[in-house]
Amino acid sequence: MKNTVKNIFVALASTFFAQAALAQEAAHATGSGDKGLIALGAGLAIGVAALGGALGQAKTAASALEGIARNPAAQGKIFTPMIIGLALIESLVIYAFVIAFFLNGHI
């Protein structure tokens, strides 16, 4: 399973890098500058952050629920750190959104 996910990630990353290289060649040919690369960076920033945040939150929630299922008495000790962890993960996604928003202002 992990090898499959790794292979998919490598294939997607190589596709994005190839598109970035082709976009750069097209930008120099037309004289439009780096606006295409800035747009690509903004889109990748929010897309990768959302994917990573969703995977992190899913893993956090699954681990917390598994811990509570194994020991229901520890629910109070597990719930608060889980909520703090989810907030920190979400803050990273919000930072990526802000970066993408600022990059979009440079287009």
C-alpha positions as YAML, in Angstrom:
chain: A
units: angstrom
residues:
- id: 1
  name: MET
  ca: [0.00, 0.00, 0.00]
- id: 2
  name: LYS
  ca: [2.75, 2.43, 0.94]
- id: 3
  name: ASN
  ca: [4.70, 1.65, -2.24]
- id: 4
  name: THR
  ca: [1.60, 2.30, -4.33]
- id: 5
  name: VAL
  ca: [1.02, 5.68, -2.70]
- id: 6
  name: LYS
  ca: [4.70, 6.52, -3.10]
- id: 7
  name: ASN
  ca: [4.64, 5.58, -6.79]
- id: 8
  name: ILE
  ca: [1.52, 7.67, -7.39]
- id: 9
  name: PHE
  ca: [3.10, 10.64, -5.61]
- id: 10
  name: VAL
  ca: [6.30, 10.33, -7.65]
- id: 11
  name: ALA
  ca: [4.31, 10.12, -10.90]
- id: 12
  name: LEU
  ca: [2.25, 13.19, -10.02]
- id: 13
  name: ALA
  ca: [5.30, 15.16, -8.89]
- id: 14
  name: SER
  ca: [7.21, 14.35, -12.08]
- id: 15
  name: THR
  ca: [4.18, 15.41, -14.14]
- id: 16
  name: PHE
  ca: [3.97, 18.74, -12.30]
- id: 17
  name: PHE
  ca: [7.69, 19.39, -12.70]
- id: 18
  name: ALA
  ca: [7.53, 18.57, -16.40]
- id: 19
  name: GLN
  ca: [4.61, 20.96, -16.83]
- id: 20
  name: ALA
  ca: [6.52, 23.66, -14.95]
- id: 21
  name: ALA
  ca: [9.50, 23.24, -17.26]
- id: 22
  name: LEU
  ca: [7.29, 23.44, -20.34]
- id: 23
  name: ALA
  ca: [5.47, 26.46, -18.91]
- id: 24
  name: GLN
  ca: [8.78, 28.20, -18.38]
- id: 25
  name: GLU
  ca: [9.85, 27.56, -21.97]
- id: 26
  name: ALA
  ca: [6.52, 28.89, -23.25]
- id: 27
  name: ALA
  ca: [6.78, 31.96, -21.02]
- id: 28
  name: HIS
  ca: [10.20, 32.84, -22.40]
- id: 29
  name: ALA
  ca: [9.02, 32.27, -25.96]
- id: 30
  name: THR
  ca: [6.02, 34.59, -25.57]
- id: 31
  name: GLY
  ca: [7.70, 37.09, -23.24]
- id: 32
  name: SER
  ca: [5.00, 36.80, -20.56]
- id: 33
  name: GLY
  ca: [7.50, 36.40, -17.71]
- id: 34
  name: ASP
  ca: [6.98, 34.24, -14.68]
- id: 35
  name: LYS
  ca: [3.24, 34.70, -14.24]
- id: 36
  name: GLY
  ca: [2.52, 31.14, -15.30]
- id: 37
  name: LEU
  ca: [4.98, 29.77, -12.77]
- id: 38
  name: ILE
  ca: [3.52, 31.97, -10.02]
- id: 39
  name: ALA
  ca: [0.04, 30.65, -10.81]
- id: 40
  name: LEU
  ca: [1.35, 27.09, -10.83]
- id: 41
  name: GLY
  ca: [3.06, 27.66, -7.49]
- id: 42
  name: ALA
  ca: [-0.10, 29.10, -5.96]
- id: 43
  name: GLY
  ca: [-2.18, 26.17, -7.16]
- id: 44
  name: LEU
  ca: [0.35, 23.61, -5.98]
- id: 45
  name: ALA
  ca: [0.70, 25.32, -2.59]
- id: 46
  name: ILE
  ca: [-2.96, 25.06, -1.73]
- id: 47
  name: GLY
  ca: [-3.42, 21.64, -3.36]
- id: 48
  name: VAL
  ca: [-0.51, 19.95, -1.58]
- id: 49
  name: ALA
  ca: [-1.38, 21.66, 1.71]
- id: 50
  name: ALA
  ca: [-5.00, 20.55, 1.53]
- id: 51
  name: LEU
  ca: [-3.95, 16.98, 0.70]
- id: 52
  name: GLY
  ca: [-1.38, 16.85, 3.49]
- id: 53
  name: GLY
  ca: [-3.74, 18.46, 5.99]
- id: 54
  name: ALA
  ca: [-6.54, 16.04, 5.15]
- id: 55
  name: LEU
  ca: [-4.23, 13.04, 5.52]
- id: 56
  name: GLY
  ca: [-2.83, 14.39, 8.80]
- id: 57
  name: GLN
  ca: [-6.26, 15.08, 10.24]
- id: 58
  name: ALA
  ca: [-7.53, 11.66, 9.19]
- id: 59
  name: LYS
  ca: [-4.56, 9.93, 10.85]
- id: 60
  name: THR
  ca: [-4.99, 12.03, 14.01]
- id: 61
  name: ALA
  ca: [-8.71, 11.33, 14.30]
- id: 62
  name: ALA
  ca: [-8.29, 7.62, 13.55]
- id: 63
  name: SER
  ca: [-5.55, 7.23, 16.17]
- id: 64
  name: ALA
  ca: [-7.54, 9.15, 18.78]
- id: 65
  name: LEU
  ca: [-10.69, 7.11, 18.17]
- id: 66
  name: GLU
  ca: [-8.71, 3.89, 18.31]
- id: 67
  name: GLY
  ca: [-7.17, 4.96, 21.62]
- id: 68
  name: ILE
  ca: [-10.57, 5.88, 23.05]
- id: 69
  name: ALA
  ca: [-12.04, 2.57, 21.83]
- id: 70
  name: ARG
  ca: [-9.27, 0.63, 23.56]
- id: 71
  name: ASN
  ca: [-9.52, 2.61, 26.80]
- id: 72
  name: PRO
  ca: [-12.74, 4.62, 27.16]
- id: 73
  name: ALA
  ca: [-11.59, 6.00, 30.51]
- id: 74
  name: ALA
  ca: [-8.78, 7.91, 28.77]
- id: 75
  name: GLN
  ca: [-11.19, 9.88, 26.61]
- id: 76
  name: GLY
  ca: [-10.58, 13.11, 28.53]
- id: 77
  name: LYS
  ca: [-6.81, 12.79, 28.24]
- id: 78
  name: ILE
  ca: [-6.93, 12.01, 24.50]
- id: 79
  name: PHE
  ca: [-9.60, 14.45, 23.32]
- id: 80
  name: THR
  ca: [-7.93, 17.77, 24.24]
- id: 81
  name: PRO
  ca: [-4.52, 17.02, 22.67]
- id: 82
  name: MET
  ca: [-6.34, 15.70, 19.60]
- id: 83
  name: ILE
  ca: [-8.23, 18.98, 19.17]
- id: 84
  name: ILE
  ca: [-4.99, 20.97, 19.62]
- id: 85
  name: GLY
  ca: [-3.26, 18.77, 17.03]
- id: 86
  name: LEU
  ca: [-6.12, 19.21, 14.57]
- id: 87
  name: ALA
  ca: [-5.98, 22.99, 15.05]
- id: 88
  name: LEU
  ca: [-2.23, 23.02, 14.37]
- id: 89
  name: ILE
  ca: [-2.64, 20.90, 11.24]
- id: 90
  name: GLU
  ca: [-5.40, 23.20, 10.02]
- id: 91
  name: SER
  ca: [-3.24, 26.26, 10.68]
- id: 92
  name: LEU
  ca: [-0.63, 24.91, 8.25]
- id: 93
  name: VAL
  ca: [-3.31, 24.61, 5.56]
- id: 94
  name: ILE
  ca: [-4.41, 28.18, 6.28]
- id: 95
  name: TYR
  ca: [-0.79, 29.37, 5.95]
- id: 96
  name: ALA
  ca: [-0.60, 27.70, 2.54]
- id: 97
  name: PHE
  ca: [-3.87, 29.39, 1.56]
- id: 98
  name: VAL
  ca: [-2.46, 32.78, 2.58]
- id: 99
  name: ILE
  ca: [0.73, 32.13, 0.57]
- id: 100
  name: ALA
  ca: [-1.35, 31.12, -2.46]
- id: 101
  name: PHE
  ca: [-3.48, 34.25, -2.02]
- id: 102
  name: PHE
  ca: [-0.39, 36.49, -1.96]
- id: 103
  name: LEU
  ca: [1.09, 34.70, -4.97]
- id: 104
  name: ASN
  ca: [-2.19, 35.23, -6.79]
- id: 105
  name: GLY
  ca: [-1.82, 38.97, -6.16]
- id: 106
  name: HIS
  ca: [1.43, 38.96, -8.14]
- id: 107
  name: ILE
  ca: [-0.19, 37.58, -11.30]
...
